[in-house]
Structure formats: C-alpha cells, structure tokens
C-alpha cells in the first residue's frame, strides 16, 4: 500500500468478495471466516433482508442532517433500547464511548471515572484514556485526566468505587484484552456498589452486544442494570454505526447543543441496523446458544487437551483459546490462513474466534477441527524439537 498511513500490520491478501460466512481473496482463495470483520458481520456477507433494506433506503435519500427528525432513528432506537432508555446514534464504538464519557461527567457533575486494566474502549482521546492498555496509549500523553484503573475481576477493585466517581466503565467480557470473562458474582457486586454510591455504571457492549454472547446484550447473562450501554460493530453488519443508550433520567444532561454528530444516525446505516434487529429474535438467539454449546463441547474435547493450550474462555460465539509460550498466536493464525480459516488474536497470546452468528453448526465444527489439527501439528513440532 503506497498512499495510506501504515497504521495496520496487514495480512498478505486482499478480501474481494464474500457470501454467507465465506470470504474470497484477490487470488481467488476461499476462506471459512471466524472473524466477522472483528465481530461486525454477524449476519454474514449475503443477507437478503439487510441488502433489501439498504437498497430500499438508497432509492429514497442517503443522508439528512440531525436538524430534522428521523422516524427511522426512532424506530431503530425503540428496537435497540432496553425499557426505560434512550439512544444517541453515532458512527463507531469509540464515538459511543466518547458520548458515554461526556454524558457521565455532565449528568453527575463529577470528573473521575474508574476503568479496568486490559479493557479496551477505543482510540480517540477520551475512549483511549479509558483503555487499560499502555501500548495503545504510548506516545499520546497527556491523556484525559481523572481516569483511574483497577484489576478486572479483583475484589479489591470494589473499594475504588466511591461517591466521588462519575462512572465505572467495563466490558462484561474483555475482548481485545484477551477474551477475559467477567466473574458473575463480581460483576453484580460492582453494579451494586455503583448504585449504592451514586456512580453511573457504563457497560461497553461494542464487541459483546447484538447477540454475540447468545443474548441481545452480554450484561443480560448476569442480570445487571447498567445506566449507560455502548454498542456498535454488529449493529450495522458492516455499515458504520454506533449507539450510546442511557436511562431516561439522564436526558436533561444531553439537551440541544450538548453533543452532536454530522453522520451519526445516517439513514443508510440505520436501514442496515433495522434489518439486523428485526432478525435478532428470541428464536435466533436460542440458535446462537445451541451452536455455542456444540462449539464449546468440541473445544473442550479436542482443543483444550492439547499441550499448546492453557485454557479456553468466552460466551456464546465469542471465544478465546489461550496459548502457552510454546507457540505464538501469530504463527497459528498464519497456518490457519494457509488452511483456509480466518481467525483473530487478542492480548496475552490468545487466539480469538468471532464467527458470524449465522454460520451453520457443521461449519463451526469444521473450523474447530482445522484449529485442532493446526495446534496438534504445533504440538508435534515442539515435541520433536525437544527430542
């Protein structure tokens, strides 16, 4: 690439087309996709309802200013929001978290926010300041002040939730940080302490939301009651859209002139989101849960016993295979690409799997078999080098 900043370490192939849950590169090689464009295309690459909805809107109007009301925005907000919440639409997850950061400070009149080590909330200044990863923050200081960090799942973190905080922000499952599962009891204790101390609880559902864990939102697996929710990624199935959802009691803090966006709530992106949410039915989510059980059963029987694997984490179809030091996750991803399977990495040498939610159980299990074979070959290579 000659004309763009080298902000990404890219793989040596360009994806040029896709259908259902398969992708094709510029050499006409086909791949089974366990990435969903990093958790985005949950309904795959040839969804008729999404395509029809977008094309229908393209034939009407592409963009209007937010100075005018949009019934499409209100309809999507109604389908997306839990009871008692309102939506602010933007273009991405980092923008949703920026909006949440601003709303929390303005609504409470307080500045301090507690976030967690290994968390990831985006790369713009506010969301980066909430991200507990020094590598991502390196070179960009000074950051937004009054953000403090605690260890995730650590009971000692509860003592940091005091009434001088505006908010606590967390992911129920830390995605980029290594697919780290939140402990259910600890999450409930965090939520209870927030409500006790008058601190807003922000749950970042950018990667975990829109069905990824078998529920509409991951926090619903633990009966949590967030004050603010952020989401993006799978909401538009590839079209850029994010949303911040907040309780109606916060509405007075976000009146006219308090926040804004030119492209947020764009009618083309919303038309895709509407079709996504129409398909995110209780029966569909039950199907995700059923496929998840089959996948985790296969992982437990085939992958977990391999000597290269330390543990497996995740929920629904958000999966982390934690590799030990005998193998580098980048090498595993490369071998899997050669064998026709696309996967992701996450922090702490984690092989991350985010397959489209519509993928058949048969192809999900086929992918697990490819991972098993690849890691078994790694095992054999390591063992032979020790003889």
N, C-alpha and C positions, 0 to 999 in steps of 0.2 A: 504494500500500500504506500503510495508516494505522496498523497495530498491530505492526509489526516494525521492528527497527533497520535503518537504511539501509546495511548493510554491503556490498551489491552494487549496482553500476550495471547496471540491468536493461534488457533489450530490451522494446519496446512491445507484446509479445504473450505470452499465456499458452499453454503447450503443454498440451492437454487429453486427447489420445489418440495412440496410435501403433500401427503394425503393421509387421512385418518391419523395414525400415530407413527408413520414412517416419513423419513426425510431423504432427499436425494442431493448429492453434491455435484459440483461442476465437472466431475469425471464420471458422472452417471452411476456412482456407487450409492447403494441404498442402505439406510441405517434404521434400526429399531431405536426409537427415541425415548430415553429415560431422563430427559431434561425438561421438556415442555418449554424450552426457551427460558430456562431458570424459573420454573414454576408459573409460567404465564399461559401457555396454550393448553389448558386443562381439557378443553373440548376438541383438541386436535387441530388438524390443518385442512379439513374439508367438511366443516359443519354446515349443513344446509340452512338451518334456522338462523345462524349468525350471518351467513353470507346473504341470505334473503333480506334480513333486517337492515344490514348495512347498505345494500344496493337500493333498497326502497328509499332509505333516507338520502342517499346520494342523488336520487332523482328529484328530491324536493329542495333542500338547502343544506350546505355544508357547515356553515358557521353563522352564528349570530352573537352579538355582544350580550354580556350578562346584564346590561342595562334594560333588557327586555325579559319578561317572564318566559319560562320554557316548561310546558306541560310534560315534555319528555323527561326533563330533570326531576320533576316532582314524582312522576310515575316510577322512575328508577330508584329514587330515594325511598319511596314507600316500600318497594320490593326489597331493598337492601337493609334498611334500618331495623334494628330491634325495636320493640314497642317503647315509646317514650323518647326516641332520639330523632335528631335532625341531621341532615347531611350537608357537607360542603364539598363540591367536586373540584378536583384539580387534575394534574396530568401524570402523576407518578407517586410512588411510595414516599420518596424523600420530601416531596411537597406536602403530602398528607401529614407527615410527622412535623414539618415546619409549622403547619397550621395548628396542630395539636399543641406544640410548644408555646406558640403565641397565645392560643386560647387559654391554656392553663395559667399562664402568668397574668393575663388580663383579667380573667374571671376571679382569681384568688387575690390579686394584688401582691403576690409573693413571687420571688425570683428563683428560689432554689428548686432543683429537680434531682431526683435520685434515679440513676440508671445502673446497668449491671455490666460487669466485665464479660467480655466475649459477645455482648449484644451488638446488633447491627441495625441502624435506623436510617442510613442514607449517607450521602456525600456532600450535600450542601452544608453551609456553615452551622446552622442550628442542629440539624439531624446528625452531622458528623460529630458535633460536640457531645451528643448523647450516645455516641457509638463507643463501646468499651474495647477498642482495638487500637493500640498505639501506632501500629503500622499504617493504618488508614489516616490517622491524624498527623503523621510525621510530615514536617515541612510547612504546615499550615497554621501554626500558632502565631498569635494568641487566638484561642477559641472563645466561644460564647461563655461568659463566666457563670459561676454558681451552679455548675453541674458536678455532682459527686457520684462516685461509683462504689458498689459493693459486689461481693461474690454471689453469683446466682446459686439458688438452692441452699444458701447458707443461713442457718437460723440466726446468726449474729446480725444479718442484714436488717432484721426486724427492728433492732434498736436504733437504726438510722432513719426510720420513718417517724419523724417528729412534726409537730404542728407548724414549724416554720417552712416546711416544704410546700411548693405549689403542686407538685405531682411526682408520682413514681411511674416510670415507663419500663415496660418489659415485653418480651416475646414469650408466649407460652412454650414454644419450642424454639430455641435459638438456632436459626438456620445457617447463616454464614459462619457463625461461631462454632460450628461442629455438630449440628443436629443434636443439641443438648436438651433432653426432656426436662420440663419443669416438674418438680415433685408436687403432686396434687395437694397434699396437706400443707406444704409450704406456700403454694400459690394462694390457698384460701386464707392462710394466716397473713400474708401480705395484703390481700384485699381487705380483710377485717381491720388490720392496723391502719390502713389508709382511711377507711370510712370512720374509724374511731377518732383519728387525729385531724379530720377535715382536710385530707390530702386527696387530690384527684388521682384516680388510677387510669393510666393510659395503657391500653393493650395494642401492641403493634401486630396486626394481622396481615401485613403486606404479603408475606410468604405463606402463612398458615391458613389464611382465610379463603372463602369462596369454595369450600368443600374439600380442601386438601387433606384434612385430618378425618374426614368422614362426617363432619358437622359443617354447618354453614360457616361458623367461626370456631376456632380451636378452643377458645375460652369456654364454650358451651359443654365441652367434655368434662369440665370441672365446676360447673355451676357458679361461675364468677359473675360479678356485677360491675363491669367497667363503667367509668364515667365518660371516657373517650375511647373510640376504636379507630384505628387507621387501616386502610386496605388499598390495594392496587393490583399489580401483577395479573392474576387470573380474572379480575373483574371485567376486563375488556377482551380477553382471549387474544391479545396481540396488538390491539389498538391502545394508544396511550391514555390511560385514565386512572386516577386515584381518588380516594374519598376519605374525608375525616368525618366521623359520626360522633355526635356528642349529645348528652342529655339536654332536654328542652330547657331545664333550669339554667343552662349556660348561654341561652340565646341572647340575653341582654348584653353580654360581653362581646358579641360578634355582630354588631349592628352595621348599618351602612357606613362605609369608609374604613372599617376596622381591618379588613383583609380583602384580597381580590385576586383575580386571575383573568388574563385575556382568553386563554384557550380552555380553561377548566370548564367542564360541563358541555364540551363540544358535542354537537348533535350526532356526528358520525361515530365517535367513541361511545356515546351513550346508547346508540342504537345497537351496538355490539353488546354492551353491558346488559341491556334489557333482554336480549335473546339468551345470554348466559344465565341470568337469574330465572328466566322462565323455565329453563331446563334443570335448574338446581332444585329439584323436587325432593320430598322425603324418600320416595322410591329410589331416585338416583343416588342419594346419599347412602341409603341402605346397601345399594350395589357397590359403592366405594368401600364400605365397611366389610362386605363379604369378600371382595377382591383383596383387601388389605389382610384379612385373616389368612387367606391362601398364600399370599406372598410372605408374610412373617412366619408361617409354618414352614415354608420351603427354606427360608433363610436360616431358621433355627436348626433344621435337619441337615442342610447341605453346606451352608456358608460358615456358620458360627463354629463348627468343629475344626475348621482349617487353621493351621498354625499361624498364618499371616494375620488372622482376625482376632482382635481383642474383645470386641463387643458389638452389639447392634442396637440402635436406638430409633426412635421415631414413632409416628402415629399415622394411621390412615395410609396414604401413599406418599408420605414424607419420611424418607428412610436414610439413616446414616450407618455405614459399615466402617467401624473404627479399626484401622490397620495398625499393626505394630511396626517397630523400626526395621523389621526385616525387608520391608517393601515400601516404595514411595508411591503415594497415590497418583502422582502424575504419570508414572510408568504404567500403572494399572489402567488408567484412562486411555493412554495411547494404545495399549494392547487391545482393549475393548473396541476402540475405534477401528482398528485393523480387522476385528472380527465382526464389525457391523452393528455395534451397540454404542450409543452416545450416553455418557454419564457426566457427572459433575464432581468437583471437590468441595470441601469445606475445611475450616480450620482444624488443626490437630490431626492431620493425616487421615481425614475422613473421606471416604467415597460416598457421595451424596446422590440419592436417587429421587427424582421428581417426575415420574412418568405421567403422561396425560391421564386424567381420571377416566376417560372413555376407553382406554386400552382394554382389550379383551384379557380375560384371566389367562388364557392359553399363551398369549404373547408376553404377558407379565412373567409367567413362569419360564418361558423360553429365555427371557432376559436374565432371570436368576440363574438359569443353567449356564449361560455364557459367562456370567460373573464367577460362578463356581469353578468352571473349567479354567478360567484365566488365573484365579487365585490358587487353584490346585497346582497349576504349572509353575507359578511363582514359588510355591512350597517346595516342589521337586527341585527347582533350580537352586534354592537356598540350601536344601539338604545335601545336594551333590557337591556344592562348593565347600561344605564342611567335612566331607569325607577325605 
